[in-house]
Amino acid sequence: MTNNQQELLIPTHLNVNLLRFPYNVDKSPRFSWWDHSNISNSQQTAYQVVISKRLHQLANQEYIFDTGWVQSSENTGVAIPQIERVLDAGELYYWQVRIKDNFNNISDFSQPEKFISTDKPQVEPIHGIWADRGPKSDNELPKLGNVVFIRSPRFDLNLVDVDTAVITAFSRGNEPLFIQGFDLLVNGTNVGVGSAHRQVHYQGTDKTGIYYNKYDVTEELINGENVISVMATAKSNRKAFWCKLEVYLTDGTKKKIIVTDKNWHVLDGSTAFGDYGVKIRSLYFGMVSENVDLCYYPQGWSEVEYNDDNWPAAWVNPQSMVSDEEVFIPYRSENTRRFETHEPSKKVIKLGDQDYLVDLGKEIIGSLKVNLQSPLNQRVTILMGEQLQDDGHVRHHLAAGPDYVENWTFVKGQNQFTTLQVKNFRYIELVGFQGNLNENDINGWAIEQPFESQESAFDSDNDLLNREYEMSKYTIKATNQDVYVDSQARERRPYEGDLLVNGNTSFVVSSKYSLNRHSMDYLIDNPTWPEDYKLYSIEMAWQDYLYTGNDEFLKNRYTDLTYKLNRGKNEESFDGASQDFKGSLKNTKGVDNFDEEVGLVTNDGLIDWPIPERDGFVEGEYNTPFNAIFYGAYLSMSKIADVVGHHTDADHYRSRAARIKKELINRMYDPETGRFYDSMNKDLSINKHTSHHATAYALCYGVYADQQMADKMSRFVANDGKFVGSIYFIYFMLKGLIDSGHADEAVRLLTNPDDRKDQKTFAAILNTLKATIAPEAWSNHYKPNMTMSHPWGATPGLTIVQGIMGINPTKPGFENFSVKIRPGSLHRVSVETPSAKGIIKATLTVGTDEQIVTVHVPMNAKGTVMLPDGSHLMTIQDRNGTDLEGMLTKAGQIVLGSGNYQISYRTN
């Protein structure tokens, strides 16, 4: 039957291995797409995937692989049998998909997308290029600066025969803490930033993973002369940049056009950037202070017509860029790119005669793009920072450590340049600038992964809550670089605790799931010091599976995830475990710290940070927060074990979880106060201090026997509407309150309007601290060295979607999901959130006599709307206003297929 275009639409959002343009496609790729239909209760019943090597072949139906019609409802994480037979290493492929539905409609084919299969393992040494500052004697080592400008020889192309052009690139000498070593440009347009953090102990081996990126530059090339330009930085003696341009021709062949060698021109940038040894430092790194001097900066250096005849020939580093102890691998998330920022709230303020303040409107992570006219040759002091001082000037010495002070030398006339080093800032102050500064003379030059802002939205009748959501969403957009880190301003290191908030918030505002998975993989190989943080790798692995519907990560990393349940570094037996379980864990590093006699685990975790935020927590041998987190980790691990087929392990993990819960309640809970004690000593005496943290962690992970107990715990955790602990810890407070049926208290906490200085409220963060990215702490009072760009403070975003709106996957890949709106004092809420099946929409309007819920369920999914206890259902209507009967279950749940619905009900 021919498809009616008004009914079954073409699939969209095609991904392979969670990426739109992957170049890491191996022998077991996973395909995903979104289905769309204008018919209610539509489901995919079959799909057909076709693959060609070139776009014109796809259009002509010259397929190298055709699944034919596969009877399946799967459209997330789809494994296609035998596809590995047609995939050649390093080859380009196009693919399309079409579907059938349960009404006998057939969609048209989707728009084509392309992927590249993984390159063959690198065998020959790779030698990069740099600038030798010379001159030197025969016995001297090269004099290598920290910043270079690189240009390829101009090359001619006839694009008529070119299907796709791809640059492969990476650099060395700037890792491990710098998020980039180069900006890559084609004909003056930035096409990407690299390289990603190296990954030590890659996949549990002794090797270090060195990542390369591939950039699709087809749209940036022109007929005739082209040029590749690179601005690169490095600080170690391993300084080297390497790239090659390959074109996939329409005749099916591949041709190498150009590769870095001695014929490239490289200009040392030490003078242009005033790099004479002064560094901008935190406790963890030092980066070049960019004292830009336009007397030496090669303006227009990246354009085709720029004359580089006077630039020195490239110095070829004789040291191989990839050693025998390293493995050369494709990066597994979206390529990071530069974006010029133009916020509507941006403004320029004249502070004095020669003193200008540029407020970008929002903080960025990146650099600056400058294009201004100077009336004379002059030197200007540049101050950058995340905050303003009380007198309105920039706080350039960041609380987190770096001091963003630079001196720029302008020439009379045009001054056009970009800086390279990554900084965290919102404000730029020009001191001593003579002339007029216009709004677009200086713009942000942010480093971000691509972000689809239209995929997510939230609105309510509480403006403060709306602003908290927007801050959380922008936090994810602005902090998505090559791997999730705590903050680029100070440590630039991934942490599992940060991943917990960052990953969940990213899930609810973006359909791009690859960075979460890459960060999880990185942290499995490189765990951090807090003992509880290692357990969050398990929690987030399960969340990844629920959101993506792709079990590949669980299968590949199952054994490594089991190790996260161990402590220490010595091998010991696992008393109490089954023989199968012991066998699956042999040769592991670490010991099982579960005490069989007591029924609890020993050791402790972070609890909260900094230490004064721990509400006086008293540590012992057996600690309530740590055991509560372990309880959750064992439950998550049992689910993971079942998915991958290790059912004996799963039973063991469930048994452990049940024992911990039982012992925590029996030994640590005070039924009179509704609080958990902090800890128990080795002699089994109880430390009877009751920090909020002990009870909040227990509530968050469901350590309670019944609703009455949960109610008592919640009264204590809610703390009369005032947050306790750090901005990170509130994740556990809010999740526990919502999951235990006390969303009204969570809403009360989030909407506290007290914006006085140093108050633990989001009103104070937004109105007084003026944060645009989530900060590390409530204010400088609680953490004097805090950053203003720390994703672990983005809890409101995930709480609004997963908690207040109650939208969560209940089957992998959102095959089923829940909608349980718990608005508290709110009278109107509306959300759009992406899922593996498409955009989910839900609203609630609270009226005097009735409540109205609207829900959009994407095709190939089912949504379960959960009404409040004691609700009286009035009507359910579909998009046409037709009344639907018999859909309410005894549990107050309404199961809806795809489509748009309106539900009205009354509450007692």
NORJO-V990988 format. One record per residue. N is the residue number from 1. NEAR is the number of other ideal C-beta (glycine too) atoms within 12 Angstrom. D_CENTER is the distance of its C-alpha to the mean C-alpha in whole Angstrom. Layout:
# NORJO-V990988
n | near | d_center
N | NEAR | D_CENTER
N | NEAR | D_CENTER
This chain:
# NORJO-V990988
n | near | d_center
1 | 12 | 42
2 | 12 | 41
3 | 25 | 38
4 | 18 | 38
5 | 15 | 36
6 | 11 | 36
7 | 24 | 35
8 | 34 | 33
9 | 31 | 30
10 | 27 | 28
11 | 42 | 25
12 | 31 | 22
13 | 34 | 18
14 | 38 | 19
15 | 38 | 17
16 | 41 | 18
17 | 38 | 16
18 | 41 | 13
19 | 39 | 13
20 | 30 | 16
21 | 36 | 17
22 | 35 | 17
23 | 40 | 19
24 | 37 | 19
25 | 38 | 21
26 | 28 | 23
27 | 21 | 26
28 | 25 | 24
29 | 36 | 22
30 | 39 | 20
31 | 42 | 21
32 | 46 | 19
33 | 43 | 20
34 | 35 | 21
35 | 45 | 25
36 | 35 | 27
37 | 40 | 30
38 | 26 | 32
39 | 28 | 34
40 | 29 | 33
41 | 26 | 33
42 | 34 | 32
43 | 32 | 30
44 | 40 | 30
45 | 27 | 33
46 | 28 | 32
47 | 38 | 30
48 | 33 | 31
49 | 44 | 29
50 | 34 | 31
51 | 41 | 30
52 | 33 | 32
53 | 35 | 32
54 | 30 | 32
55 | 27 | 31
56 | 22 | 35
57 | 26 | 36
58 | 31 | 33
59 | 18 | 35
60 | 14 | 38
61 | 16 | 37
62 | 19 | 38
63 | 25 | 35
64 | 24 | 35
65 | 29 | 33
66 | 25 | 34
67 | 28 | 33
68 | 18 | 36
69 | 18 | 35
70 | 27 | 33
71 | 15 | 34
72 | 27 | 31
73 | 28 | 29
74 | 34 | 25
75 | 45 | 23
76 | 43 | 20
77 | 38 | 19
78 | 38 | 23
79 | 26 | 25
80 | 32 | 28
81 | 17 | 30
82 | 17 | 32
83 | 29 | 30
84 | 19 | 30
85 | 12 | 33
86 | 25 | 33
87 | 29 | 30
88 | 24 | 31
89 | 21 | 29
90 | 28 | 27
91 | 30 | 28
92 | 44 | 27
93 | 40 | 27
94 | 38 | 27
95 | 47 | 27
96 | 35 | 27
97 | 42 | 28
98 | 34 | 30
99 | 44 | 31
100 | 32 | 34
101 | 35 | 34
102 | 24 | 36
103 | 25 | 38
104 | 18 | 39
105 | 31 | 37
106 | 27 | 36
107 | 40 | 33
108 | 22 | 33
109 | 31 | 31
110 | 31 | 27
111 | 23 | 27
112 | 32 | 26
113 | 35 | 23
114 | 35 | 23
115 | 39 | 22
116 | 38 | 23
117 | 32 | 24
118 | 31 | 23
119 | 28 | 26
120 | 14 | 28
121 | 16 | 28
122 | 25 | 29
123 | 11 | 33
124 | 12 | 34
125 | 19 | 33
126 | 33 | 31
127 | 24 | 32
128 | 45 | 30
129 | 44 | 32
130 | 49 | 32
131 | 40 | 35
132 | 26 | 38
133 | 25 | 39
134 | 19 | 42
135 | 10 | 45
136 | 13 | 46
137 | 9 | 49
138 | 8 | 49
139 | 6 | 48
140 | 12 | 45
141 | 17 | 41
142 | 28 | 39
143 | 20 | 38
144 | 36 | 35
145 | 33 | 33
146 | 39 | 29
147 | 44 | 29
148 | 49 | 30
149 | 43 | 30
150 | 48 | 31
151 | 45 | 32
152 | 38 | 33
153 | 27 | 37
154 | 26 | 37
155 | 29 | 37
156 | 17 | 39
157 | 29 | 37
158 | 19 | 39
159 | 22 | 36
160 | 12 | 38
161 | 19 | 38
162 | 33 | 34
163 | 34 | 31
164 | 38 | 28
165 | 38 | 28
166 | 41 | 25
167 | 41 | 24
168 | 39 | 23
169 | 49 | 22
170 | 47 | 21
171 | 46 | 23
172 | 42 | 24
173 | 33 | 25
174 | 42 | 22
175 | 35 | 20
176 | 32 | 19
177 | 31 | 17
178 | 41 | 17
179 | 45 | 14
180 | 46 | 16
181 | 53 | 20
182 | 48 | 21
183 | 45 | 21
184 | 47 | 22
185 | 38 | 25
186 | 37 | 27
187 | 31 | 30
188 | 25 | 28
189 | 25 | 25
190 | 36 | 22
191 | 35 | 20
192 | 43 | 17
193 | 44 | 16
194 | 45 | 17
195 | 50 | 17
196 | 44 | 14
197 | 40 | 14
198 | 41 | 17
199 | 35 | 17
200 | 26 | 20
201 | 23 | 21
202 | 26 | 20
203 | 23 | 20
204 | 25 | 22
205 | 16 | 25
206 | 14 | 26
207 | 22 | 25
208 | 27 | 22
209 | 36 | 20
210 | 39 | 20
211 | 42 | 18
212 | 44 | 19
213 | 41 | 18
214 | 43 | 20
215 | 43 | 20
216 | 35 | 22
217 | 41 | 24
218 | 26 | 27
219 | 15 | 27
220 | 29 | 27
221 | 33 | 30
222 | 24 | 34
223 | 14 | 37
224 | 15 | 39
225 | 19 | 38
226 | 36 | 34
227 | 38 | 32
228 | 47 | 29
229 | 43 | 28
230 | 49 | 26
231 | 44 | 26
232 | 50 | 25
233 | 47 | 25
234 | 40 | 25
235 | 30 | 27
236 | 24 | 28
237 | 18 | 31
238 | 28 | 29
239 | 41 | 28
240 | 43 | 28
241 | 51 | 26
242 | 45 | 27
243 | 45 | 26
244 | 34 | 28
245 | 39 | 29
246 | 32 | 30
247 | 32 | 31
248 | 37 | 31
249 | 25 | 35
250 | 26 | 36
251 | 16 | 39
252 | 23 | 36
253 | 18 | 36
254 | 29 | 34
255 | 25 | 35
256 | 21 | 34
257 | 31 | 34
258 | 31 | 33
259 | 29 | 32
260 | 41 | 32
261 | 25 | 35
262 | 20 | 38
263 | 21 | 39
264 | 38 | 36
265 | 33 | 36
266 | 42 | 34
267 | 38 | 35
268 | 32 | 34
269 | 40 | 33
270 | 29 | 34
271 | 25 | 36
272 | 33 | 34
273 | 41 | 32
274 | 29 | 34
275 | 33 | 33
276 | 16 | 36
277 | 14 | 34
278 | 20 | 32
279 | 23 | 29
280 | 35 | 26
281 | 24 | 25
282 | 31 | 23
283 | 16 | 24
284 | 22 | 22
285 | 31 | 22
286 | 25 | 25
287 | 39 | 24
288 | 38 | 27
289 | 33 | 28
290 | 39 | 28
291 | 33 | 32
292 | 40 | 32
293 | 29 | 36
294 | 33 | 36
295 | 22 | 40
296 | 24 | 38
297 | 34 | 35
298 | 33 | 35
299 | 25 | 35
300 | 24 | 34
301 | 33 | 33
302 | 34 | 30
303 | 24 | 33
304 | 29 | 35
305 | 16 | 38
306 | 25 | 38
307 | 15 | 40
308 | 28 | 39
309 | 12 | 43
310 | 12 | 43
311 | 26 | 40
312 | 28 | 40
313 | 24 | 39
314 | 37 | 36
315 | 35 | 37
316 | 28 | 36
317 | 34 | 34
318 | 19 | 36
319 | 24 | 34
320 | 23 | 32
321 | 37 | 28
322 | 32 | 27
323 | 18 | 29
324 | 14 | 31
325 | 17 | 29
326 | 30 | 25
327 | 24 | 24
328 | 34 | 23
329 | 32 | 20
330 | 41 | 18
331 | 42 | 14
332 | 41 | 12
333 | 38 | 10
334 | 41 | 10
335 | 45 | 12
336 | 41 | 12
337 | 32 | 14
338 | 37 | 16
339 | 29 | 17
340 | 26 | 20
341 | 34 | 20
342 | 19 | 22
343 | 24 | 22
344 | 11 | 25
345 | 17 | 25
346 | 28 | 26
347 | 21 | 29
348 | 26 | 32
349 | 21 | 34
350 | 19 | 37
351 | 26 | 37
352 | 17 | 41
353 | 12 | 43
354 | 21 | 41
355 | 26 | 37
356 | 35 | 35
357 | 33 | 31
358 | 40 | 28
359 | 34 | 26
360 | 41 | 23
361 | 23 | 22
362 | 33 | 19
363 | 44 | 17
364 | 45 | 16
365 | 46 | 14
366 | 40 | 16
367 | 44 | 20
368 | 39 | 23
369 | 30 | 25
370 | 36 | 29
371 | 25 | 32
372 | 35 | 34
373 | 23 | 38
374 | 29 | 40
375 | 18 | 44
376 | 18 | 44
377 | 18 | 43
378 | 27 | 42
379 | 25 | 39
380 | 35 | 37
381 | 26 | 35
382 | 40 | 31
383 | 35 | 29
384 | 46 | 26
385 | 36 | 24
386 | 46 | 21
387 | 37 | 24
388 | 27 | 28
389 | 19 | 31
390 | 9 | 34
391 | 12 | 36
392 | 18 | 33
393 | 25 | 32
394 | 35 | 29
395 | 29 | 28
396 | 31 | 27
397 | 23 | 28
398 | 38 | 24
399 | 34 | 24
400 | 39 | 22
401 | 28 | 24
402 | 38 | 24
403 | 27 | 27
404 | 39 | 26
405 | 29 | 30
406 | 39 | 31
407 | 26 | 34
408 | 39 | 34
409 | 30 | 37
410 | 37 | 38
411 | 25 | 41
412 | 17 | 43
413 | 17 | 42
414 | 18 | 38
415 | 35 | 35
416 | 27 | 32
417 | 37 | 29
418 | 39 | 26
419 | 40 | 25
420 | 44 | 22
421 | 45 | 21
422 | 45 | 18
423 | 50 | 18
424 | 51 | 17
425 | 50 | 20
426 | 43 | 21
427 | 42 | 25
428 | 49 | 27
429 | 38 | 31
430 | 42 | 33
431 | 28 | 36
432 | 24 | 40
433 | 38 | 39
434 | 23 | 42
435 | 24 | 41
436 | 16 | 39
437 | 32 | 36
438 | 18 | 34
439 | 22 | 31
440 | 21 | 30
441 | 27 | 31
442 | 42 | 28
443 | 31 | 24
444 | 38 | 21
445 | 36 | 19
446 | 42 | 16
447 | 42 | 13
448 | 40 | 10
449 | 40 | 9
450 | 26 | 11
451 | 29 | 10
452 | 24 | 13
453 | 21 | 14
454 | 13 | 17
455 | 29 | 15
456 | 38 | 15
457 | 29 | 18
458 | 37 | 20
459 | 25 | 23
460 | 34 | 26
461 | 22 | 29
462 | 30 | 27
463 | 20 | 26
464 | 31 | 25
465 | 41 | 22
466 | 28 | 21
467 | 30 | 21
468 | 44 | 18
469 | 43 | 16
470 | 34 | 16
471 | 43 | 15
472 | 48 | 12
473 | 43 | 11
474 | 40 | 12
475 | 47 | 10
476 | 44 | 6
477 | 41 | 8
478 | 46 | 10
479 | 55 | 7
480 | 44 | 5
481 | 45 | 8
482 | 45 | 8
483 | 48 | 7
484 | 46 | 6
485 | 43 | 9
486 | 41 | 11
487 | 48 | 13
488 | 49 | 13
489 | 47 | 17
490 | 32 | 18
491 | 28 | 17
492 | 40 | 14
493 | 34 | 13
494 | 46 | 11
495 | 39 | 12
496 | 40 | 12
497 | 45 | 13
498 | 46 | 10
499 | 47 | 8
500 | 47 | 11
501 | 46 | 10
502 | 50 | 6
503 | 49 | 6
504 | 44 | 9
505 | 45 | 9
506 | 48 | 6
507 | 43 | 9
508 | 46 | 11
509 | 44 | 10
510 | 43 | 9
511 | 43 | 11
512 | 36 | 8
513 | 46 | 8
514 | 42 | 8
515 | 43 | 5
516 | 46 | 5
517 | 42 | 9
518 | 41 | 9
519 | 44 | 8
520 | 47 | 10
521 | 42 | 13
522 | 41 | 13
523 | 44 | 13
524 | 39 | 16
525 | 32 | 18
526 | 31 | 17
527 | 35 | 18
528 | 29 | 18
529 | 16 | 21
530 | 29 | 21
531 | 33 | 23
532 | 43 | 21
533 | 36 | 17
534 | 43 | 18
535 | 46 | 19
536 | 46 | 15
537 | 46 | 15
538 | 46 | 17
539 | 42 | 16
540 | 47 | 12
541 | 46 | 14
542 | 39 | 16
543 | 37 | 14
544 | 46 | 12
545 | 40 | 16
546 | 39 | 16
547 | 45 | 14
548 | 41 | 14
549 | 38 | 18
550 | 37 | 17
551 | 31 | 19
552 | 33 | 19
553 | 41 | 16
554 | 39 | 19
555 | 23 | 22
556 | 25 | 21
557 | 32 | 20
558 | 32 | 22
559 | 28 | 24
560 | 37 | 22
561 | 47 | 20
562 | 43 | 24
563 | 32 | 24
564 | 39 | 22
565 | 47 | 25
566 | 35 | 27
567 | 29 | 28
568 | 18 | 29
569 | 12 | 30
570 | 13 | 33
571 | 17 | 34
572 | 20 | 36
573 | 18 | 37
574 | 30 | 35
575 | 17 | 38
576 | 20 | 38
577 | 28 | 36
578 | 22 | 38
579 | 15 | 39
580 | 19 | 36
581 | 31 | 33
582 | 22 | 35
583 | 19 | 35
584 | 30 | 31
585 | 35 | 31
586 | 18 | 33
587 | 14 | 33
588 | 29 | 29
589 | 22 | 29
590 | 24 | 29
591 | 23 | 31
592 | 31 | 31
593 | 32 | 32
594 | 35 | 33
595 | 27 | 37
596 | 20 | 39
597 | 14 | 41
598 | 27 | 39
599 | 29 | 37
600 | 41 | 34
601 | 40 | 31
602 | 30 | 32
603 | 32 | 30
604 | 37 | 28
605 | 39 | 24
606 | 38 | 22
607 | 39 | 24
608 | 38 | 22
609 | 33 | 22
610 | 22 | 24
611 | 17 | 27
612 | 19 | 29
613 | 30 | 26
614 | 32 | 27
615 | 31 | 30
616 | 22 | 33
617 | 36 | 32
618 | 26 | 34
619 | 29 | 33
620 | 31 | 35
621 | 27 | 35
622 | 39 | 34
623 | 44 | 31
624 | 53 | 30
625 | 50 | 27
626 | 44 | 26
627 | 50 | 28
628 | 47 | 26
629 | 47 | 23
630 | 49 | 25
631 | 45 | 26
632 | 41 | 23
633 | 41 | 22
634 | 42 | 25
635 | 31 | 25
636 | 38 | 21
637 | 44 | 23
638 | 32 | 26
639 | 32 | 24
640 | 42 | 22
641 | 37 | 26
642 | 25 | 27
643 | 30 | 25
644 | 27 | 25
645 | 16 | 29
646 | 28 | 30
647 | 20 | 32
648 | 22 | 34
649 | 35 | 31
650 | 29 | 29
651 | 21 | 33
652 | 34 | 33
653 | 40 | 29
654 | 25 | 30
655 | 26 | 34
656 | 40 | 32
657 | 37 | 30
658 | 21 | 33
659 | 28 | 35
660 | 42 | 32
661 | 33 | 32
662 | 22 | 36
663 | 31 | 37
664 | 46 | 34
665 | 31 | 36
666 | 22 | 40
667 | 32 | 39
668 | 42 | 37
669 | 36 | 37
670 | 26 | 40
671 | 18 | 41
672 | 11 | 43
673 | 18 | 40
674 | 25 | 37
675 | 32 | 35
676 | 48 | 34
677 | 35 | 36
678 | 40 | 33
679 | 41 | 35
680 | 36 | 38
681 | 21 | 39
682 | 17 | 41
683 | 11 | 44
684 | 20 | 42
685 | 15 | 43
686 | 26 | 41
687 | 28 | 39
688 | 24 | 40
689 | 27 | 37
690 | 31 | 35
691 | 34 | 32
692 | 42 | 30
693 | 49 | 27
694 | 55 | 29
695 | 47 | 30
696 | 48 | 26
697 | 47 | 25
698 | 49 | 27
699 | 45 | 27
700 | 41 | 23
701 | 39 | 24
702 | 32 | 27
703 | 44 | 30
704 | 35 | 33
705 | 19 | 36
706 | 15 | 36
707 | 16 | 35
708 | 15 | 38
709 | 29 | 36
710 | 32 | 33
711 | 21 | 34
712 | 27 | 36
713 | 47 | 33
714 | 38 | 31
715 | 23 | 34
716 | 35 | 33
717 | 46 | 29
718 | 38 | 30
719 | 31 | 32
720 | 15 | 33
721 | 27 | 30
722 | 21 | 29
723 | 43 | 26
724 | 34 | 27
725 | 41 | 25
726 | 39 | 22
727 | 47 | 19
728 | 43 | 17
729 | 44 | 20
730 | 46 | 20
731 | 43 | 17
732 | 47 | 20
733 | 45 | 23
734 | 46 | 21
735 | 36 | 20
736 | 42 | 24
737 | 41 | 26
738 | 42 | 24
739 | 35 | 25
740 | 38 | 28
741 | 30 | 29
742 | 33 | 29
743 | 34 | 27
744 | 24 | 29
745 | 39 | 29
746 | 47 | 25
747 | 36 | 26
748 | 33 | 28
749 | 45 | 26
750 | 47 | 23
751 | 35 | 26
752 | 33 | 28
753 | 22 | 30
754 | 24 | 31
755 | 24 | 29
756 | 18 | 32
757 | 20 | 31
758 | 19 | 29
759 | 24 | 29
760 | 36 | 26
761 | 31 | 25
762 | 45 | 22
763 | 31 | 25
764 | 30 | 26
765 | 45 | 22
766 | 35 | 23
767 | 23 | 26
768 | 25 | 27
769 | 38 | 24
770 | 28 | 23
771 | 42 | 20
772 | 41 | 17
773 | 46 | 14
774 | 48 | 14
775 | 47 | 16
776 | 45 | 17
777 | 38 | 20
778 | 42 | 22
779 | 31 | 24
780 | 27 | 26
781 | 22 | 28
782 | 34 | 26
783 | 31 | 25
784 | 17 | 26
785 | 27 | 24
786 | 38 | 21
787 | 43 | 18
788 | 47 | 17
789 | 50 | 14
790 | 46 | 12
791 | 51 | 9
792 | 47 | 12
793 | 49 | 14
794 | 50 | 12
795 | 48 | 14
796 | 49 | 16
797 | 47 | 14
798 | 47 | 13
799 | 46 | 17
800 | 52 | 18
801 | 47 | 17
802 | 42 | 17
803 | 46 | 20
804 | 48 | 22
805 | 47 | 22
806 | 39 | 22
807 | 46 | 20
808 | 34 | 18
809 | 37 | 19
810 | 24 | 22
811 | 27 | 22
812 | 32 | 20
813 | 37 | 18
814 | 43 | 20
815 | 33 | 23
816 | 29 | 24
817 | 43 | 22
818 | 36 | 24
819 | 43 | 24
820 | 35 | 26
821 | 42 | 26
822 | 38 | 27
823 | 37 | 28
824 | 35 | 30
825 | 26 | 31
826 | 34 | 30
827 | 20 | 32
828 | 25 | 29
829 | 41 | 26
830 | 34 | 24
831 | 44 | 21
832 | 34 | 19
833 | 45 | 16
834 | 38 | 15
835 | 52 | 15
836 | 42 | 16
837 | 46 | 20
838 | 36 | 19
839 | 34 | 19
840 | 46 | 20
841 | 33 | 22
842 | 44 | 24
843 | 34 | 27
844 | 39 | 29
845 | 26 | 32
846 | 26 | 34
847 | 16 | 38
848 | 10 | 41
849 | 13 | 42
850 | 21 | 40
851 | 33 | 36
852 | 31 | 34
853 | 44 | 31
854 | 32 | 30
855 | 46 | 27
856 | 36 | 26
857 | 41 | 25
858 | 45 | 24
859 | 45 | 26
860 | 45 | 26
861 | 44 | 25
862 | 36 | 27
863 | 47 | 26
864 | 35 | 28
865 | 43 | 29
866 | 33 | 30
867 | 37 | 33
868 | 28 | 33
869 | 16 | 36
870 | 11 | 40
871 | 25 | 38
872 | 19 | 41
873 | 31 | 40
874 | 21 | 42
875 | 24 | 40
876 | 31 | 38
877 | 26 | 38
878 | 27 | 36
879 | 22 | 35
880 | 14 | 39
881 | 12 | 40
882 | 15 | 41
883 | 17 | 42
884 | 25 | 40
885 | 12 | 42
886 | 10 | 42
887 | 25 | 38
888 | 24 | 38
889 | 15 | 38
890 | 8 | 40
891 | 16 | 36
892 | 22 | 36
893 | 26 | 33
894 | 35 | 33
895 | 29 | 32
896 | 38 | 31
897 | 32 | 30
898 | 41 | 29
899 | 32 | 30
900 | 34 | 30
901 | 37 | 32
902 | 32 | 34
903 | 40 | 35
904 | 27 | 37
905 | 31 | 38
906 | 20 | 40
907 | 22 | 39
908 | 10 | 42
